[in-house]
Amino acid sequence: MKSTFNILFLVRKTNTKKNGESTVMIRITIDGEATEFSSKISIKADFWDSKTSKVIGRTKSALEINKSLELIRADLISQYYSLLERGGTVTPDRLKNSYLGIEEKENTLISLFDKKIEQKKLLNQSNIISKETVDKYICTRNKLIEFLNYEYDKDDIRIKDVRYDLIRSYEVFLLTKGKCAHNTMVRHMRYLKQVITDAVKSHYLLQDPFNGITLSSQRGKRKYLTEPELLKLLETTFESDLLNEAKDVFIFCCFTGLAYIDVKNLKESDIVQYADGKKYIIKDRKKTGNESFIPLLDVPQRILNKYENMRKEIKGLLPVRACQNMNIYLKEIAGLCGIQKNLTTHCGRHTYATLMLTKGVSLESVSRMLGHTDIKTTQIYAKILNEKVIGDMNSVEEELNSYKF
């Protein structure tokens, strides 16, 4: 679509000053958007021809004013094309500021990312998103700076210099030098895409450098503890109080299916005695807002009882440390228990799902307890169990097939 650009000089009789003169105003219109500002030239309104946008007459004063107005027009046209060459969308206000000598602030990739992070912090303060989500945006920002240092020997880059090849280079950097798994790379790229989309909508970029780039997550294998591994963990006591507390929180996740953030935010009001006389955790998931309906079993109840007199000290129902620290403790716990798995906080939720399905609880019930949006998500756990059956049977199939009949 062809851009429209127009400059108009006008005089309003209603804006007459004490000396009887009115200011000649400049109106810039670009693609239907307009702005007005003073030319700092004043004339008697009666001597102004609104059709030609000129002063009437051939007097020396009239000729000088008309010449000045033409010089203003020529200067504005020149600066308009200069701004087009510099890149970005030329708006009436941008052209006005350029003409008036108001320095144009250069938007950079990191400054726009910082703006996005500040927005996320406000959402966190209103409990709309978690602090962990804010931390992930900060992590992406830091990865970007690391990339710019490596690729361009810079800490930042002008937003208008962000192009398709830079996005692709960042993707490769994340997978290689950045040592990111595929899904982690996709998350970093999606956060960057949000910033780029904002830049396009704000006319800082004419085109989206993400055009033609597809970001697809890979379905990862859900790690979970087998029943013998879970029993081993239950029976083990550590010398470190920190490890024992981390174990208790993890076991609580294994027997409730709650995600780390939902355990951290767990309140006494979330635990309800239902019509059947038993206690249930009824709580909306932080991630999706879906309600979880979880029977409170004996093991998690005993863990809650253990910390009942420490709630003021630990500022919650359980001693939940920062997620990063929890994962560090869990790795140490796995090593001490001889569990050859990379334990994380979310492994507890997966353990609960597979344990319930193994014990014969229906998919529908497990889905309700986990607060899943779609039962297809729960079916992933059933598929994991099917694959385990196939793997287990492969080890004995040859022996069984050798039997004579």
C-alpha positions as CSV (number, residue, x, y, z in Angstrom):
1,M,0.0,0.0,0.0
2,K,1.4,3.4,-1.1
3,S,2.1,5.8,1.8
4,T,0.4,9.3,1.7
5,F,2.3,12.3,2.8
6,N,1.1,15.9,2.9
7,I,2.2,19.3,4.3
8,L,-0.4,22.1,4.9
9,F,0.0,25.6,6.2
10,L,-3.0,27.1,7.9
11,V,-4.1,30.2,9.9
12,R,-6.9,30.2,12.4
13,K,-8.6,33.5,13.0
14,T,-9.8,32.2,16.3
15,N,-6.2,32.1,17.6
16,T,-5.5,35.9,17.2
17,K,-2.9,37.3,19.5
18,K,-3.0,40.8,21.2
19,N,-1.2,42.4,18.3
20,G,-3.9,41.2,15.9
21,E,-1.7,38.6,14.2
22,S,-2.2,34.8,14.1
23,T,0.4,32.1,13.9
24,V,0.9,30.1,10.7
25,M,0.6,26.5,11.8
26,I,2.1,23.5,10.0
27,R,0.0,20.4,9.6
28,I,1.8,17.2,8.7
29,T,-0.4,14.2,7.5
30,I,1.0,10.8,6.9
31,D,-1.3,7.9,6.1
32,G,-4.3,9.6,7.6
33,E,-2.5,10.5,10.9
34,A,-1.8,14.2,11.5
35,T,0.0,16.5,13.9
36,E,0.2,20.3,14.0
37,F,2.9,22.7,15.3
38,S,3.9,26.4,15.0
39,S,6.0,27.7,12.2
40,K,6.8,30.7,14.5
41,I,5.7,33.0,11.7
42,S,2.8,35.4,12.4
43,I,0.6,37.4,10.0
44,K,-2.7,39.3,9.9
45,A,-5.3,36.6,9.3
46,D,-7.0,38.8,6.7
47,F,-3.9,38.5,4.4
48,W,-3.9,34.7,4.4
49,D,-5.2,32.7,1.4
50,S,-6.4,29.4,2.7
51,K,-6.7,27.9,-0.8
52,T,-3.1,28.4,-1.8
53,S,-1.7,28.4,1.8
54,K,0.1,31.6,1.1
55,V,0.2,35.2,2.1
56,I,-1.8,37.4,-0.3
57,G,0.0,40.2,-2.1
58,R,3.4,41.1,-3.6
59,T,4.7,43.2,-0.8
60,K,8.3,42.6,0.4
61,S,6.9,41.1,3.7
62,A,4.5,38.8,1.8
63,L,7.2,37.5,-0.5
64,E,9.6,36.9,2.4
65,I,7.0,35.0,4.4
66,N,6.0,32.8,1.4
67,K,9.6,32.1,0.7
68,S,10.1,31.1,4.3
69,L,7.1,28.7,4.1
70,E,8.5,27.1,1.0
71,L,11.8,26.6,2.7
72,I,10.0,24.9,5.6
73,R,8.1,22.7,3.2
74,A,11.4,21.7,1.4
75,D,13.1,21.0,4.7
76,L,10.2,18.8,5.9
77,I,10.2,16.8,2.6
78,S,13.9,16.3,2.8
79,Q,13.8,15.1,6.4
80,Y,10.8,12.8,5.5
81,Y,12.9,10.9,2.9
82,S,15.9,10.9,5.2
83,L,13.9,9.2,7.9
84,L,12.6,6.7,5.5
85,E,16.2,5.7,4.6
86,R,17.0,5.4,8.3
87,G,14.3,2.7,8.7
88,G,11.2,2.3,10.7
89,T,7.8,3.9,10.2
90,V,7.8,7.6,9.7
91,T,5.0,9.1,11.7
92,P,3.9,12.8,11.8
93,D,5.3,13.2,15.3
94,R,8.6,11.6,14.3
95,L,9.0,14.0,11.4
96,K,8.0,17.0,13.5
97,N,10.6,16.1,16.2
98,S,13.2,15.6,13.5
99,Y,12.4,19.1,12.0
100,L,12.4,20.7,15.5
101,G,15.8,19.1,16.3
102,I,14.4,16.9,19.1
103,E,16.7,14.0,19.4
104,E,15.2,10.7,18.4
105,K,15.7,8.1,21.0
106,E,17.2,5.0,19.5
107,N,15.3,1.9,20.4
108,T,17.5,-1.1,21.1
109,L,16.8,-4.8,21.5
110,I,17.8,-5.1,25.2
111,S,16.1,-1.8,26.2
112,L,12.8,-3.2,24.7
113,F,13.4,-6.5,26.5
114,D,13.9,-4.6,29.7
115,K,10.6,-2.9,29.1
116,K,8.9,-6.3,28.6
117,I,10.5,-7.6,31.9
118,E,9.2,-4.5,33.8
119,Q,5.7,-5.3,32.4
120,K,6.0,-8.9,33.6
121,K,7.2,-7.8,37.1
122,L,4.0,-5.7,37.4
123,L,1.9,-8.8,36.5
124,N,3.8,-10.7,39.1
125,Q,3.0,-8.1,41.7
126,S,-0.7,-8.5,40.9
127,N,-0.3,-12.3,41.2
128,I,-1.2,-12.8,37.6
129,I,2.1,-14.6,36.8
130,S,4.7,-16.2,39.0
131,K,8.1,-14.9,39.9
132,E,9.6,-18.0,38.2
133,T,8.1,-16.7,34.9
134,V,9.7,-13.3,35.4
135,D,13.0,-15.1,36.1
136,K,12.7,-17.0,32.8
137,Y,12.3,-13.7,30.9
138,I,15.4,-12.4,32.7
139,C,17.3,-15.6,31.8
140,T,16.3,-15.1,28.1
141,R,17.6,-11.5,28.3
142,N,20.9,-12.6,29.7
143,K,21.2,-15.3,27.0
144,L,20.6,-12.6,24.4
145,I,23.4,-10.4,25.8
146,E,25.7,-13.5,25.9
147,F,24.9,-14.1,22.2
148,L,25.4,-10.5,21.2
149,N,28.8,-10.5,22.9
150,Y,29.8,-13.7,21.2
151,E,28.5,-12.9,17.7
152,Y,29.0,-9.1,17.4
153,D,31.2,-8.2,20.4
154,K,28.3,-5.9,21.7
155,D,26.1,-5.8,24.7
156,D,23.1,-4.4,22.7
157,I,22.0,-3.8,19.1
158,R,19.6,-1.3,17.5
159,I,16.2,-2.9,17.1
160,K,16.1,-2.0,13.4
161,D,19.2,-4.1,12.9
162,V,17.4,-7.2,14.1
163,R,16.9,-9.3,11.0
164,Y,16.0,-12.9,10.0
165,D,19.7,-14.0,9.9
166,L,20.2,-12.7,13.4
167,I,17.3,-14.7,14.7
168,R,18.6,-17.9,13.0
169,S,22.1,-17.3,14.4
170,Y,20.6,-16.9,17.9
171,E,18.7,-20.2,17.5
172,V,22.0,-22.0,16.6
173,F,23.8,-20.2,19.5
174,L,21.3,-21.4,22.0
175,L,21.6,-25.0,20.9
176,T,25.4,-25.0,20.7
177,K,27.3,-22.4,22.8
178,G,24.2,-21.8,25.0
179,K,24.0,-25.5,25.8
180,C,20.2,-25.4,25.7
181,A,17.9,-28.4,25.1
182,H,15.5,-28.0,22.2
183,N,12.5,-27.0,24.3
184,T,14.5,-24.6,26.3
185,M,15.7,-23.0,23.1
186,V,12.1,-22.7,21.9
187,R,11.1,-21.0,25.1
188,H,13.9,-18.4,24.8
189,M,12.9,-17.8,21.1
190,R,9.2,-17.4,22.0
191,Y,10.1,-14.8,24.7
192,L,12.2,-12.9,22.1
193,K,9.4,-13.2,19.6
194,Q,7.1,-11.4,22.0
195,V,9.5,-8.4,22.2
196,I,9.9,-8.4,18.4
197,T,6.1,-8.5,17.9
198,D,5.8,-5.4,20.2
199,A,8.5,-3.7,18.2
200,V,6.6,-4.3,14.9
201,K,3.3,-3.1,16.4
202,S,5.0,0.0,17.7
203,H,6.5,0.7,14.2
204,Y,10.1,0.3,15.3
205,L,10.4,-2.5,12.7
206,L,8.9,-2.5,9.3
207,Q,8.9,-6.3,9.0
208,D,8.9,-9.2,11.5
209,P,12.2,-11.0,11.3
210,F,10.5,-14.1,12.7
211,N,8.5,-14.5,9.4
212,G,9.2,-18.0,8.1
213,I,10.4,-19.3,11.5
214,T,8.4,-22.0,13.1
215,L,8.9,-22.7,16.8
216,S,7.7,-26.2,17.8
217,S,8.3,-27.9,21.1
218,Q,9.3,-31.5,21.2
219,R,7.3,-33.8,23.5
220,G,9.8,-34.7,26.2
221,K,9.9,-37.9,28.2
222,R,8.3,-37.3,31.6
223,K,10.6,-38.5,34.3
224,Y,9.0,-40.2,37.3
225,L,10.0,-42.4,40.2
226,T,9.1,-46.1,40.1
227,E,7.4,-47.4,43.2
228,P,10.6,-49.1,44.6
229,E,12.5,-45.8,44.1
230,L,9.7,-43.9,45.8
231,L,9.8,-46.3,48.8
232,K,13.6,-46.0,48.9
233,L,13.2,-42.2,49.2
234,L,10.6,-42.5,51.9
235,E,12.8,-44.7,54.0
236,T,15.9,-42.5,53.7
237,T,16.8,-39.9,56.3
238,F,19.7,-37.4,55.7
239,E,22.1,-35.7,58.0
240,S,21.3,-32.3,56.5
241,D,18.1,-30.6,57.5
242,L,17.9,-28.8,54.1
243,L,17.9,-32.2,52.3
244,N,15.3,-33.6,54.7
245,E,13.0,-30.6,54.1
246,A,13.5,-30.8,50.3
247,K,12.7,-34.5,50.5
248,D,9.5,-33.8,52.4
249,V,8.3,-31.2,49.9
250,F,9.2,-33.6,47.0
251,I,7.4,-36.5,48.6
252,F,4.4,-34.2,49.2
253,C,4.4,-33.5,45.4
254,C,4.6,-37.3,44.7
255,F,1.5,-38.0,46.8
256,T,-0.6,-35.0,45.7
257,G,0.5,-34.3,42.1
258,L,0.8,-30.6,42.9
259,A,3.4,-28.6,40.9
260,Y,6.2,-26.8,42.7
261,I,4.5,-23.3,42.5
262,D,1.2,-24.7,43.8
263,V,2.8,-26.4,46.8
264,K,4.6,-23.1,47.5
265,N,1.4,-21.2,47.4
266,L,-0.6,-23.8,49.3
267,K,-2.9,-22.3,52.0
268,E,-4.8,-23.9,54.9
269,S,-8.0,-22.8,53.1
270,D,-7.1,-25.0,50.2
271,I,-7.6,-28.1,52.4
272,V,-11.3,-28.9,52.7
273,Q,-13.2,-31.6,54.6
274,Y,-15.6,-32.9,52.0
275,A,-19.1,-34.5,52.4
276,D,-17.6,-38.0,52.8
277,G,-15.7,-36.8,55.9
278,K,-12.3,-37.0,54.2
279,K,-9.9,-34.1,53.5
280,Y,-9.2,-32.9,49.9
281,I,-6.9,-30.3,48.4
282,I,-9.2,-28.1,46.2
283,K,-7.0,-25.6,44.5
284,D,-6.8,-23.7,41.2
285,R,-3.5,-24.4,39.3
286,K,-1.3,-21.4,39.0
287,K,-0.3,-22.4,35.4
288,T,-3.8,-22.9,33.9
289,G,-6.3,-21.7,36.5
290,N,-8.0,-25.2,36.3
291,E,-9.2,-26.6,39.6
292,S,-7.4,-29.6,41.1
293,F,-9.4,-32.0,43.3
294,I,-7.0,-34.1,45.3
295,P,-7.6,-36.6,48.1
296,L,-5.3,-35.8,51.0
297,L,-3.6,-39.1,51.7
298,D,-1.9,-40.1,54.9
299,V,1.7,-39.4,53.8
300,P,1.1,-35.8,52.8
301,Q,-1.1,-35.2,55.8
302,R,1.8,-36.4,58.1
303,I,4.2,-34.1,56.3
304,L,1.8,-31.1,56.9
305,N,1.6,-32.1,60.6
306,K,5.4,-32.2,60.8
307,Y,5.6,-28.5,60.0
308,E,2.4,-27.3,61.6
309,N,4.2,-25.5,64.5
310,M,6.8,-23.9,62.1
311,R,4.4,-22.1,59.8
312,K,5.3,-18.6,60.9
313,E,9.0,-19.4,60.6
314,I,8.8,-21.0,57.1
315,K,6.1,-18.5,56.0
316,G,3.8,-21.2,54.6
317,L,2.5,-24.8,55.2
318,L,5.8,-26.4,54.0
319,P,9.5,-25.3,53.9
320,V,9.5,-24.7,50.1
321,R,12.9,-23.2,49.0
322,A,13.6,-21.4,45.7
323,C,13.0,-23.7,42.7
324,Q,16.6,-23.6,41.6
325,N,17.8,-24.6,45.1
326,M,15.2,-27.3,45.4
327,N,16.5,-28.9,42.1
328,I,20.1,-28.8,43.4
329,Y,19.0,-30.5,46.6
330,L,17.0,-33.1,44.7
331,K,20.1,-34.0,42.6
332,E,22.0,-34.6,45.8
333,I,19.2,-36.6,47.3
334,A,19.0,-38.8,44.1
335,G,22.7,-39.6,44.4
336,L,22.5,-40.5,48.1
337,C,19.5,-42.8,47.4
338,G,21.2,-44.4,44.4
339,I,18.5,-43.2,42.1
340,Q,19.9,-42.9,38.6
341,K,17.6,-40.1,37.5
342,N,17.8,-36.3,37.2
343,L,15.2,-35.4,39.8
344,T,13.5,-32.1,39.6
345,T,10.5,-30.6,41.4
346,H,8.2,-31.5,38.5
347,C,9.2,-35.1,38.7
348,G,7.0,-35.4,41.8
349,R,3.9,-34.5,39.8
350,H,4.8,-37.0,37.1
351,T,5.4,-39.7,39.8
352,Y,1.9,-39.1,41.2
353,A,0.3,-39.4,37.8
354,T,2.0,-42.6,36.9
355,L,1.5,-44.1,40.4
356,M,-2.3,-43.4,40.3
357,L,-2.6,-45.0,36.8
358,T,-0.5,-48.0,37.9
359,K,-2.9,-48.5,40.8
360,G,-5.9,-48.6,38.5
361,V,-7.3,-45.0,39.0
362,S,-9.1,-44.0,35.8
363,L,-7.7,-41.5,33.4
364,E,-10.7,-39.2,34.0
365,S,-10.0,-39.1,37.8
366,V,-6.3,-38.6,37.4
367,S,-7.0,-35.8,35.0
368,R,-9.3,-34.1,37.5
369,M,-6.8,-34.5,40.3
370,L,-4.0,-33.0,38.2
371,G,-6.2,-30.2,37.0
372,H,-5.5,-30.9,33.4
373,T,-7.2,-28.8,30.7
374,D,-7.5,-31.7,28.3
375,I,-7.6,-35.5,29.1
376,K,-5.1,-35.9,26.2
377,T,-2.4,-34.5,28.5
378,T,-3.2,-37.2,31.0
379,Q,-3.1,-39.9,28.3
380,I,0.6,-39.1,27.9
381,Y,1.2,-40.8,31.2
382,A,-0.8,-43.8,30.1
383,K,1.4,-44.0,27.0
384,I,4.5,-43.9,29.1
385,L,3.2,-46.9,31.1
386,N,2.4,-48.8,27.9
387,E,5.9,-48.2,26.6
388,K,7.2,-49.6,29.9
389,V,5.2,-52.7,29.5
390,I,6.6,-53.2,26.0
391,G,10.1,-52.7,27.3
392,D,9.6,-55.1,30.2
393,M,8.1,-57.7,27.9
394,N,11.0,-57.5,25.4
395,S,13.4,-58.7,28.0
396,V,11.4,-61.9,28.7
397,E,9.7,-62.5,25.4
398,E,12.4,-64.6,23.9
399,E,12.5,-66.9,26.9
400,L,8.7,-67.3,27.0
401,N,8.6,-68.0,23.3
402,S,11.0,-70.9,23.7
403,Y,8.5,-72.9,25.7
404,K,7.2,-76.0,24.0
405,F,3.5,-76.5,23.4
